Amino acid sequence: MRESILHMIYNYRLGNFQDAAMTLLDCLLETIATRDEDATILKYLLRIQGPAYTCTNYWSWIEPFIISMVQE
């Protein structure tokens, strides 16, 4: 794959691809919960620059995204 998972989640969040974005995010969170014993991925998400100027880091975007998807 040439496109990163984080980039796909952000790009697929709208339109017909919301289910794909949620599936990718679900896989990412499942990996963090079951396989990432040292919390390396979570630490990375907390440090990496967010996908939009309104987010200081990626987690600042992912958390509200999850909440909005659950509410829908």
Secondary structure, 3 states (H helix, E strand, C coil): CCCCHHHHHHHCCCHHHHHHHHHHHHHHHHHHHHCCCCCHHHHHHHHCCCCCCCCCCHHHHHHHHHHHHHHC
